Amino acid sequence: MLDIASPTSNYKIYKKLLRTGVDPTVPFLQIYLRQFFMLNEDQNPDYLRRGLINLQKRRVIYRELEEIRHFQNLKYNFTEVVDLVNFFENYETVDNEDFISVVRL
Protein backbone atom coordinates (compact mmCIF):
# COMPACT_ATOMS: atom_id res chain seq x y z
CA MET A 1 0.00 0.00 0.00
CA LEU A 2 2.83 2.41 0.78
CA ASP A 3 4.31 1.86 -2.68
CA ILE A 4 0.97 2.69 -4.30
CA ALA A 5 0.56 5.96 -2.37
CA SER A 6 4.19 6.99 -2.76
CA PRO A 7 4.63 10.53 -4.11
CA THR A 8 7.58 9.29 -6.17
CA SER A 9 7.29 10.45 -9.78
CA ASN A 10 4.10 12.35 -9.01
CA TYR A 11 2.18 9.29 -7.75
CA LYS A 12 2.94 7.39 -10.93
CA ILE A 13 2.01 3.93 -9.54
CA TYR A 14 -1.26 5.18 -8.05
CA LYS A 15 -2.31 6.97 -11.23
CA LYS A 16 -1.46 3.95 -13.38
CA LEU A 17 -3.60 1.69 -11.16
CA LEU A 18 -6.39 4.27 -11.26
CA ARG A 19 -6.36 4.35 -15.08
CA THR A 20 -6.26 0.58 -15.44
CA GLY A 21 -8.76 -0.18 -12.68
CA VAL A 22 -12.38 -1.13 -13.04
CA ASP A 23 -14.73 1.83 -13.40
CA PRO A 24 -16.43 3.50 -11.70
CA THR A 25 -13.68 4.62 -9.35
CA VAL A 26 -13.47 7.35 -6.75
CA PRO A 27 -9.96 8.85 -6.81
CA PHE A 28 -8.17 10.27 -3.79
CA LEU A 29 -8.73 14.01 -4.28
CA GLN A 30 -5.79 15.07 -2.11
CA ILE A 31 -3.35 13.89 -4.77
CA TYR A 32 -4.93 16.21 -7.34
CA LEU A 33 -5.08 19.11 -4.88
CA ARG A 34 -1.41 18.62 -4.10
CA GLN A 35 -0.61 18.68 -7.82
CA PHE A 36 -2.49 21.97 -8.28
CA PHE A 37 -0.75 23.44 -5.25
CA MET A 38 2.66 22.46 -6.60
CA LEU A 39 1.82 23.94 -10.01
CA ASN A 40 1.05 27.30 -8.42
CA GLU A 41 4.35 27.51 -6.59
CA ASP A 42 6.77 30.26 -7.61
CA GLN A 43 8.93 27.86 -9.66
CA ASN A 44 5.97 27.42 -12.03
CA PRO A 45 5.17 30.97 -13.09
CA ASP A 46 2.07 31.83 -15.12
CA TYR A 47 4.21 33.88 -17.49
CA LEU A 48 7.68 33.24 -18.85
CA ARG A 49 10.29 35.75 -19.95
CA ARG A 50 9.03 38.48 -22.28
CA GLY A 51 5.45 37.95 -21.04
CA LEU A 52 4.85 34.62 -22.79
CA ILE A 53 2.19 32.37 -21.25
CA ASN A 54 3.58 29.23 -19.61
CA LEU A 55 1.80 26.72 -21.85
CA GLN A 56 3.47 23.71 -20.23
CA LYS A 57 1.88 24.65 -16.91
CA ARG A 58 -1.50 25.05 -18.64
CA ARG A 59 -1.15 21.61 -20.29
CA VAL A 60 -0.44 19.91 -16.97
CA ILE A 61 -3.43 21.65 -15.35
CA TYR A 62 -5.62 20.61 -18.28
CA ARG A 63 -4.53 16.95 -18.03
CA GLU A 64 -5.24 16.86 -14.31
CA LEU A 65 -8.65 18.48 -14.75
CA GLU A 66 -9.53 16.07 -17.56
CA GLU A 67 -8.64 13.13 -15.36
CA ILE A 68 -10.91 14.45 -12.59
CA ARG A 69 -13.68 15.12 -15.13
CA HIS A 70 -13.37 11.53 -16.38
CA PHE A 71 -14.18 10.19 -12.93
CA GLN A 72 -17.02 12.66 -12.46
CA ASN A 73 -18.70 11.51 -15.68
CA LEU A 74 -18.72 7.82 -14.78
CA LYS A 75 -22.11 6.36 -13.97
CA TYR A 76 -22.59 4.24 -10.88
CA ASN A 77 -24.96 1.32 -11.11
CA PHE A 78 -26.38 1.13 -7.62
CA THR A 79 -29.01 -1.39 -6.71
CA GLU A 80 -31.60 -0.10 -4.28
CA VAL A 81 -31.66 -2.01 -1.02
CA VAL A 82 -35.20 -1.43 0.24
CA ASP A 83 -34.45 -2.28 3.87
CA LEU A 84 -31.58 0.20 3.93
CA VAL A 85 -33.65 2.93 2.30
CA ASN A 86 -36.45 2.35 4.82
CA PHE A 87 -33.99 2.47 7.70
CA PHE A 88 -32.63 5.88 6.69
CA GLU A 89 -36.02 7.31 5.82
CA ASN A 90 -37.37 6.38 9.25
CA TYR A 91 -34.23 7.11 11.24
CA GLU A 92 -34.86 9.46 14.13
CA THR A 93 -32.23 12.08 14.73
CA VAL A 94 -31.27 13.63 18.03
CA ASP A 95 -30.67 17.35 18.39
CA ASN A 96 -27.40 18.60 19.90
CA GLU A 97 -28.77 19.41 23.34
CA ASP A 98 -30.24 15.93 23.81
CA PHE A 99 -27.03 14.37 22.55
CA ILE A 100 -24.90 16.38 24.99
CA SER A 101 -27.13 15.48 27.91
CA VAL A 102 -26.80 11.77 27.05
CA VAL A 103 -23.03 11.99 26.65
CA ARG A 104 -22.62 13.69 30.04
CA LEU A 105 -24.27 10.77 31.80
C-alpha positions, 0 to 999 in steps of 0.5 A: 500500500505504501508503494501505491501511495508513494509521491515518487514520480508524481504518484505514478504507480497510483495513477497507473492503477487508477487508469487501469482499474475497473470503473467506476472509481473514486480517486483520492482528491488530495493527490490532485489538490497537491498537484495543483498546489505544486503547479502554483508555486513560484517555480511554475510561473504563469508567465515566462520571460518576455510575457509569454504564457507558460503553456506547459503549466496550462497543459499539466493543469488541463490533463489533471482536470480532464482526469478528474472530469473523467471520474465525475462523468462515470455512472454508478450502477447502484441497486436499491436495497429497500431495507436500507432505504427504509432504515434511513427514511425512518431514522430518528435524529437527536438534536445537539442538546439531547445528545450532549445530555446523554453523553454527560451521563 
